Amino acid sequence: MRVRIVTINVQNSEGDPRRVGLLNQELRRLAPDLVALQEVVEGDGRRQLDELLEGTGLHGTHQADKLAYAPPFADRYGGNAVATRWPHQVMEVLDLRLAGAGDVPWCTLAVKVALPDVGDLLFISATASWRLDAEAVREQQALALADLDARHRTDLPTIIAGDFNAGPDASSIRFLTGRQSIRGRSVHYHDAWEVAGDGPGHTWSTDNGNAATLLDQVVRQPGHRRRIDYVLTGSWHAHPKARCEIRTAGLAFDQSIDGIWPSDHYGVVVDVEIDRDA
C-alpha cells in the first residue's frame, strides 16, 4: 500500500497571517495520508489545526485535545499535532520536558492508524529540544521516543516524523538510526532522506526568509543550513512480519509565494510502500 507522509513545523502564529493559507494550500496539493505538525497554536478561541487542515479531508488531533494541562509557553509556541487520512486512536501524549528542556512546550503524540486491508500502524509526531547546547537532553528524548514506540508498536513498521532540532551527525539521530548506542542501548530506524532523498535536504536555512532572523539570533553565524526535520521508519529488527519501503523523499513548503514563506522550516514529504510479508 502506498502511503504519503509529511512533516512540517508551522512556526506557530508568528509573522504574516497569510502563512496559514499557504500551508493549507500546500497540504491540499500534496494530499498526504499521515502528517506530523509542530508548533501548532491552540487556545484563546483559536484552533490553528482546523485552519491548516481545512479542505484536506484529514482527521486531526492536537496535543491539547488530550492533555489535562497546558505546558508553559504553549500559548505562544503551540504544540504537536497529527493528521491522518483514516481515523486514528491516540495511544499516548508524552511530555518530554526533561531536565534542561523546561522551556519546550511540545509533547510527542503517538496515534494508531488502521490502514485499509493492511492493518494497524503506529504514527508518532515528535519534537526535540531546540537549543544548540542541548544534545544531552535530546539524547534523553531519543531514548524516551524509542520507549514510546516499544510500548505501542504494531506488526507494521512504526513511522516517526517531526522536528528533531539535530543534524544527522548528532548523537540523538545517530542513536535513532542505529549508528551509536546511548547508555548501553541501541535501536534502528531508517532515515527516509538518507534512503531516497537527493542532495543535503536542509530544512532550516538562511535561504528561507522566515528563518534568517531567528538563525541570526540563535546561531549568529552566516549561511547556516542544517537538516533537522525527519521521517523515520521502523526496520526489520522490530517488525519482522512486515516491510516499509521508502520510495521517494523530498522537500515541501520550501518556496516563497509573493514574497511570503510558509514557515521558518521546510517540510519533508516521503512516499513509502507498506505491506505485510506473505
N, C-alpha and C positions, 0 to 999 in steps of 0.2 A: 504494500500500500504506500503510495507516495504521500508524504506529509511535508508541509512547508512550515518552518519555524522562523520567527522574527524576534529579535530583542532590540529595544530602544530605550535609552534614558531620555525622558521627555523634558527634562530641565524645569520641573515644577511649573510655576506660573511667571517666571522672570521674563523680562524683555517684551517684545512685540506680541500683543494678544492674538495676532493673526497666525502665530505659530501653530496653535492647536488645530486650526483648519488645515494647515499644510500637513501636519502629522496624520490627521484623519484621511485626507486625500490620498496620501501615500499608502496608508494601511488598506484602503479600499482598492487601490491599484494592485498591491502585492497579493491580496487575497490569502493571507496566511491561515493556517489551521491552529497553530499554537503561538501565542505571543507572550513574551515576558516584558513588562513595562516597569521602569524605575522612576522615582521622584514624581509620582502621580499625586496631585493635591486633592484632598477630600476634607470638607469641613466648611463651616460658616455658610451653609446653604449651597455650596458648590460641589458638584461631583464631576471632576475633570475626566474620570474614566468614561462616563457616559458620552461626553463630548468627543473623546478620542475614538470611541467605538461606534458612533452613530452611523448607521447605514452599512455596517460591516457584517451584520448577522452573527457576530461573535458573542459568546457568553462571558461576562466579565466578573471578577471578584477582586476587591481591594483589600489590603491587609486590615484596614479599619472596619471592614464588614465583619471580621471575626475576632478582633482584639477587644478586650473589655476596658482598655485604657488607650490613651494616645501618647506615644513616646515624645519626649521633649523635641522641639523644633519641627515636629511633623506638620504643623500648620503652615510653615514656610517651605520646607523641603519635601513634603509629601511622603509617600511610602511606595511599597512594591504592589504590583497588581499582575494578574494573569488574565488572558482571554483565550477562549478555545472555541473551535468550530462546533464541537459537540458538548453537551452538558458535562460539567465536571463536579467532583466531590472534593471539598477541601479536607486534606488529611492532617495538616499541621501548619501553624504560623509560628516561626521560630525567631525570637528576638535575639539578635546577635550583638547586642550592646555589651561586649565583654570589656574587661579591664583595658583601659587605654582607648576605647572606642565609644565613650559615653555620649558623644555628640552625633552619633549616627542613628537616625530615626527609622531606617529602612529594615523591615523584617523580611526574612526569607519565607516564601509562600509555596507550599507543596500541595499539588492537586492531583487527583486520579481522573484520567480521561478514558472513556470507553471508545476505542477506535472500532468502527463498524467492521464486523467479520474478522477482526484480528485479536482484540482483547483489551484489557486494561493497561494503561501506560501511566507511569509517574512523571509528572512535569513540574519542574521547580524553577521559580523565578528568584534569582539571588542578587544580592549586592554586598560588597565588602567595604571595609573601612577605607576612606579616601586619602588620608594623609600620606605624604611621601615617606614619612619615617615610621609607618605603622605596619610594616610587613610582619612583625612578630604577632600582631593582632590578627592580620589576615591569615596567618598560619593556623591560629586557633579557630578562626571562622571556617577555614577549609576543612579542618577535622570535624567540626560540628556539621558542616554540609554533608560530608561523607556519612556521618552517623544518621543524619536525617534521611538520606537515601536508603540506608540499610534498614531503617525502621519500617519503610513503606514500599520498597521496590516491588515490582511485579516481574513476571516472566519476560515481558517486553523490556528492552533496554531503556533505562531512565534517560530523560533529556533534561539537562540543566542549562539555563540561559540567563544572562544578565551582565551587569557592570561589576567587574571584579577589581577595578582600580589597581591592576597589576599587569605588567608585561609578561610575555611568555617565558622570560628567563627568571621571573620571581619565584621564590621558594613555594608560595602558595599554589601557583599554577603548575610548577614542576611536580608538586605532590599530586595534584589532581590528574595530571597526565602521565603519572607513573614513572617520572624521572628521578624522584628522590623520596626518601621517607621523612616523616616528621614524628618524633617521639616513638620511634620504633614501629611505626605503622606505614602502610602503603596501600594505594588504590590505583585504579586505572580507568580513565575516561578518554575518549577520542576528542581532540580539538578539531572542530569541523573546518576551521580556516586552514589549519595545517594539512588536512587531508585534501581539500578541494578548492581552497582559495588561491587567488592569483595576486602576487605582489605582497607588500608588507601588511596590508589590511589595517592601517592606522585608523582608529576610531575616535581619538582625542588629539586634535591637531590645531596648530596655529593657522592652518589653511582655512579653518572654519571661523567665520567672523564672530560667532557667538562664543567660541571657546577662547579666542585670543586674549581677551581681557582677563579672564579667570586664570589662564595659564601664566600671564604676566604677574598676577598676584601670588600664585601658588608656587610655580616653578622658577620664575624670574630668570629664564634663560631663553635665548632666541631660537626660533624654529623648532620648538618641541613637538614631537609626534610620537604617539605610542598606540599599540593595540591593547586595549583594556576591556573590551566587550567581547563576550564569547558565547558560542553554543557548544556544549559538551554532550557527548552521547555515551551511555554505558557500554562497556565492552563485553566480549565473550566470557571473560572470567567471572562476571557477576550474573550473566544472562545466557547460560549455555543452551537454552531452548529456543532462542530467537536471535534475530540479527537486525541491525540498523545500519544500512549502508549509506554513507554520506555521498551524495551525487554532485551537489553544487554548493558553493559558499561565496557570497558577495556582500558588498556594502549597500546600505539603503539610507535614505534621509541624508544623503551626502552632497546635495546640490542646493544652492540658494534659488529662490524664486522671487523675482522682482526685488532682489537685494535682501530677502528675508531668509534666514537659515532656520530649518525646522527645530533644531536643538543645538546644544553645545557638544553633543556626541553625534557621531554617525552610528547608524544601526547595522546589524548583521542579519542577512536573510540566507537561510540554509534549506535545501531540499534533501530529504532523506527517503530511503525506501525501507519500510519496516515490515517484517514478516516473521512468522513462526517457522522454525525448522521443521521439515517434513518428518 
